[in-house]
Amino acid sequence: MPETAVLKNCKVDKCKNQVRAKGYCPRHFKKWRQGELPKPRYKICKEENCRKPLYREGYCEPHYGAWSKSRKARAHVEAKANKAQVAPVAPTQPAPAVEQKPTEDQPAQS
């Protein structure tokens, strides 16, 4: 006896169409793939109203280029460099003993 498939509805509110993939009907699945739904297919740029995929540091490629040229980026890089330079200081070795010449008040040791 064949198993009966459970028909599910699209997970978009007020959509009663049957699921195609990822919980979406064909119409909403296409929109999801194109990044038009509120829940994007991939992580997006943190710039307001930018829905392009991430490139680096939370920005898409064009916004990262602008950010990297800005003062914020230089300050960010300098802060990272300063953090990397602060390293534990190795204990210093005592200076070698310097042989002192006897003075008139001190007799020579033999």
C-alpha angles and dihedrals in degrees: 000000000000118000117246116239117230109234114219130194126233113275093230111105115261093009113123098179121121120264119262102175141334089017094297133113116238093269096050093038089059091049090048091051090051091050095245098125122085091248103063126216091234137016111284139213116281093226112110114266093005115123099175119127120269120269108170140335091010095303136106116245098269094045092045089054091053093044094049090056093050128092091250090064093050091049090047092051092046091051090052091048092050090049090052092049093055100089131155111278115238114234112262121238118240115259114259114263112262115220110238122214114235116255127213091266094050122062119227115262118228 
